[in-house]
Amino acid sequence: MKFSIENDDKIIVFTIKEESVGADNAPDLKAKILIEAQPDIQGMVFEIGKVKSMDSSGLGAFLLAHRQLREYNIPVHIVNANKFVRNLMSMTKIDQLFSFNDDIDTAKNNILKNSRNN
């Protein structure tokens, strides 16, 4: 799977560079999420503007990030989700587990603002 990872002030940003996230490439993403989802980070952001389709394996990758970080109250933000992905997350009710933002900077600012309030 093609993606990049940036660690900016302990905020991990995954930029997914694939049009589809599914059974054929989600295991690579899950493996990196397990490495990066540590209790010392402030938040995790997934920039998915290039993603046009996703299946249950793709959703499972985002759920893995949420499960790994929830006990530490570390937020997971989704950036640039298209209508298909938002509807898929809404139908499966997992959209309630994430914050959605229009751009990476907004997601980072929300994470930093919320971490100061805790």
C-alpha positions in Angstrom: 0.0 0.0 0.0 1.2 3.5 -0.8 1.1 5.9 2.1 3.3 8.3 4.0 3.7 8.8 7.7 4.6 12.1 9.3 5.2 12.7 13.0 4.6 16.3 13.7 4.7 17.3 17.4 3.6 13.8 18.4 0.7 13.8 16.0 1.0 10.9 13.5 -0.4 11.8 10.1 -1.0 8.9 7.6 -1.5 10.2 4.1 -3.0 7.4 2.1 -2.0 7.5 -1.6 -4.3 4.8 -2.9 -7.8 5.0 -4.5 -9.0 1.9 -2.7 -8.4 0.6 0.8 -9.4 -3.0 1.1 -8.5 -6.6 1.7 -5.5 -6.5 -0.7 -3.7 -3.5 1.0 -5.3 -2.9 4.4 -2.9 -5.4 6.2 0.1 -3.1 5.4 -1.8 -0.1 6.8 -2.8 -2.1 9.9 0.8 -3.2 10.6 2.0 0.4 10.5 -0.9 1.6 12.7 0.2 -1.0 15.3 3.7 0.5 15.3 2.6 4.1 15.4 -0.4 3.9 17.8 1.6 4.3 21.1 0.4 6.0 24.3 2.9 8.8 24.0 1.4 10.4 20.9 -1.2 13.2 21.0 -3.3 12.1 18.1 -3.6 10.2 14.8 -4.8 11.7 11.5 -5.7 9.8 8.4 -5.7 12.0 5.2 -7.8 10.0 2.8 -8.5 12.5 0.0 -7.3 10.1 -2.7 -9.4 7.2 -1.4 -12.5 6.6 -3.6 -13.6 3.3 -2.2 -13.2 1.2 0.9 -14.4 -2.2 2.1 -14.7 -3.8 5.6 -10.9 -4.4 5.7 -10.3 -0.7 5.2 -12.8 0.2 7.9 -11.1 -2.3 10.1 -7.8 -0.4 9.8 -9.4 2.7 11.2 -11.1 0.7 13.9 -7.8 -0.7 14.8 -6.4 2.7 15.3 -9.3 3.7 17.5 -9.1 0.5 19.6 -5.3 1.0 20.2 -5.7 4.6 21.3 -9.1 4.9 23.1 -7.9 3.7 26.5 -5.4 6.6 26.5 -8.0 9.1 25.2 -6.0 9.8 22.1 -8.2 11.0 19.2 -8.3 9.7 15.7 -9.2 12.2 13.0 -10.2 11.5 9.4 -9.4 14.2 6.8 -10.9 14.7 3.4 -13.3 11.7 3.4 -15.4 11.6 0.3 -19.1 11.1 0.3 -18.8 7.3 -0.3 -16.5 6.8 2.6 -18.6 9.1 4.9 -21.8 7.2 4.0 -20.1 3.8 4.5 -18.9 4.9 8.0 -22.3 6.3 8.8 -24.2 3.2 7.7 -21.9 1.1 9.9 -22.1 3.6 12.8 -18.4 3.9 13.1 -18.4 7.5 12.1 -19.2 8.4 15.7 -15.8 7.1 16.8 -13.8 9.6 14.8 -13.5 13.4 14.2 -13.8 14.5 10.6 -11.9 17.5 9.3 -11.5 19.2 5.9 -7.7 19.5 6.2 -4.7 18.3 8.1 -4.0 21.6 9.8 -7.5 21.8 11.2 -7.2 18.2 12.5 -3.8 19.0 14.2 -5.1 22.2 15.7 -8.1 20.4 17.1 -5.9 17.7 18.6 -3.6 20.2 20.2 -6.5 22.3 21.5 -8.2 19.3 23.0 -4.9 18.0 24.6 -4.4 21.3 26.4 -8.0 21.1 27.8 -7.3 17.6 29.3 
